[in-house]
Amino acid sequence: MWQDALRVCKEYVPGKLDMLQDEYEKEMLDKSTRGAETLIQQVMCSCILSLNQIVFIHEWFTCTVLRTLCSSVP
């Protein structure tokens, strides 16, 4: 769609082409920035989930060890 707009602008309104190209470049930069931000958010969520799993396993292990130790005390 942008390519068509640029082509038509170049043909019929060449004086506005620079403005349209600037707008196109800004839109493409915004899209790539949003894509990068989304990727970073997904990685952060994945890391948080992994940390939560590690904490859960550590707590489970600690409880199991404590239960075993307590059950062996007379």
C-alpha positions in Angstrom: 0.0 0.0 0.0 2.8 2.4 0.9 4.6 1.6 -2.3 1.5 2.5 -4.3 1.0 5.7 -2.4 4.7 6.7 -3.1 4.4 5.8 -6.8 1.2 7.8 -7.2 2.6 10.7 -5.3 5.7 10.7 -7.3 3.7 10.8 -10.5 0.9 13.3 -9.6 2.2 15.3 -6.6 6.0 15.3 -6.8 6.2 18.3 -4.5 4.8 16.2 -1.6 7.0 13.1 -2.2 9.6 14.0 0.4 6.9 14.5 3.1 5.3 11.2 2.2 8.7 9.4 2.2 9.4 10.8 5.7 6.1 9.6 6.9 6.7 6.2 5.4 10.1 5.9 7.1 8.7 7.0 10.4 6.0 4.4 10.2 8.5 1.7 9.3 10.7 2.7 12.3 7.7 2.7 14.6 6.8 -0.8 13.5 10.3 -2.1 14.0 10.4 -0.5 17.4 7.1 -2.0 18.4 8.3 -5.4 17.2 11.5 -5.1 19.3 9.5 -4.0 22.4 7.2 -7.0 22.0 10.1 -9.4 21.7 11.7 -7.9 24.8 8.4 -8.3 26.7 8.1 -11.9 25.6 11.7 -12.7 26.7 11.1 -10.9 30.1 7.9 -13.0 30.7 9.7 -16.2 29.8 12.5 -15.3 32.2 10.1 -14.5 35.0 8.3 -17.8 34.5 11.6 -19.6 34.6 12.6 -17.9 37.8 9.2 -18.7 39.3 9.7 -22.3 38.4 13.2 -22.3 40.0 11.8 -20.7 43.2 9.0 -23.2 43.3 11.3 -26.2 42.9 13.7 -24.7 45.5 10.8 -24.2 48.0 9.4 -27.7 47.3 12.9 -29.2 47.8 13.4 -27.3 51.1 10.0 -28.4 52.4 10.7 -32.0 51.4 14.1 -32.0 53.2 12.6 -30.3 56.3 9.7 -32.8 56.4 12.2 -35.7 56.1 14.4 -34.2 58.9 11.4 -33.6 61.1 10.0 -37.0 60.6 13.2 -38.6 61.8 13.3 -36.6 65.1 11.9 -38.7 67.9 
